[in-house]
């Protein structure tokens, strides 16, 4: 084995290591645009593959895209600016009284929690202890207890 053979071997080894270093760097750098896109509600794997092939372009596009509607909605849920409808599971504004997708009435839930009941005659909300509706004058019949019936 001559000196030229050893120099050729080390030179080719250096070239192979350089190629592996570039591949490892590309694999790590491709995660940056993919993670940015995932934060904005996009698919990580698709963006990672695109970043492997077109890193500079995918980085610019990932920085410029706006967050998806689902990412915005989840952010609003966390911040308390939105609520999820218990009937259809769609996300609506926190101040909404009815769901715009299925028509679920949140006022029933809110009024019942506030200690109110619905008048069977006029439909207005009144206090649970009321014996007469203040809107239509409907009198509520008190149900006798089991002990009073005996």
ZAMARGU-4260 file (C-alpha; in steps of 0.2 Angstrom, whole numbers, plus 5000, padded with zeros to 4 digits):
<rodrens>
0) 5000/5000/5000 | 5008/5016/4995 | 5006/5034/5001 | 4995/5038/4986 | 4983/5024/4990
5) 4981/5030/5008 | 4978/5048/5002 | 4965/5042/4990 | 4956/5032/5003 | 4956/5047/5015
10) 4950/5059/5002 | 4936/5048/4997 | 4931/5045/5015 | 4931/5064/5018 | 4920/5066/5003
15) 4908/5052/5009 | 4907/5060/5027 | 4904/5077/5019 | 4889/5070/5009 | 4882/5061/5025
20) 4884/5078/5034 | 4874/5087/5021 | 4861/5074/5021 | 4859/5075/5040 | 4859/5094/5040
25) 4845/5093/5026 | 4835/5081/5037 | 4836/5092/5052 | 4833/5108/5042 | 4817/5101/5034
30) 4809/5100/5051 | 4809/5119/5053 | 4796/5124/5039 | 4786/5108/5043 | 4785/5113/5062
35) 4780/5131/5057 | 4766/5124/5046 | 4760/5112/5059 | 4759/5126/5071 | 4747/5134/5059
40) 4736/5119/5057 | 4744/5110/5042 | 4750/5092/5041 | 4768/5090/5047 | 4773/5075/5036
45) 4768/5083/5020 | 4777/5099/5024 | 4792/5089/5030 | 4793/5079/5013 | 4791/5096/5003
50) 4805/5104/5014 | 4817/5089/5010 | 4815/5093/4992 | 4812/5112/4991 | 4819/5119/5008
55) 4820/5138/5004 | 4803/5138/4995 | 4794/5129/5008 | 4802/5139/5022 | 4795/5155/5014
60) 4778/5148/5010 | 4777/5141/5028 | 4780/5158/5035 | 4768/5167/5023 | 4753/5155/5025
65) 4739/5160/5037 | 4733/5148/5050 | 4719/5136/5045 | 4701/5138/5052 | 4703/5123/5063
70) 4719/5131/5071 | 4710/5147/5074 | 4695/5139/5081 | 4706/5129/5093 | 4715/5144/5098
75) 4699/5153/5102 | 4693/5138/5112 | 4709/5139/5123 | 4707/5158/5125 | 4688/5157/5130
80) 4682/5167/5115 | 4673/5152/5108 | 4663/5137/5114 | 4658/5120/5107 | 4640/5116/5104
85) 4635/5100/5114 | 4624/5094/5100 | 4634/5096/5084 | 4651/5099/5091 | 4654/5114/5080
90) 4664/5129/5087 | 4654/5145/5089 | 4657/5162/5097 | 4656/5162/5116 | 4642/5175/5116
95) 4631/5165/5105 | 4614/5161/5112 | 4610/5148/5098 | 4621/5137/5088 | 4622/5143/5070
100) 4624/5125/5063 | 4611/5115/5072 | 4600/5128/5081 | 4604/5122/5099 | 4597/5135/5111
105) 4611/5139/5124 | 4599/5151/5134 | 4590/5135/5141 | 4606/5129/5148 | 4611/5146/5155
110) 4593/5150/5162 | 4592/5134/5170 | 4609/5136/5178 | 4603/5153/5184 | 4588/5146/5194
115) 4575/5150/5181 | 4561/5140/5173 | 4551/5142/5157 | 4533/5147/5158 | 4522/5133/5149
120) 4510/5146/5143 | 4520/5161/5136 | 4538/5153/5136 | 4546/5167/5146 | 4559/5164/5159
125) 4554/5166/5177 | 4561/5162/5194 | 4559/5143/5199 | 4550/5148/5215 | 4537/5159/5206
130) 4519/5154/5208 | 4513/5165/5195 | 4521/5171/5178 | 4524/5189/5178 | 4522/5191/5160
135) 4506/5182/5156 | 4499/5179/5174 | 4498/5160/5172 | 4496/5152/5189 | 4507/5137/5193
140) 4499/5123/5202 | 4509/5117/5217 | 4511/5098/5217 | 4507/5091/5234 | 4520/5080/5242
145) 4518/5062/5245 | 4516/5064/5263 | 4502/5077/5260 | 4492/5065/5249 | 4491/5052/5263
</rodrens>
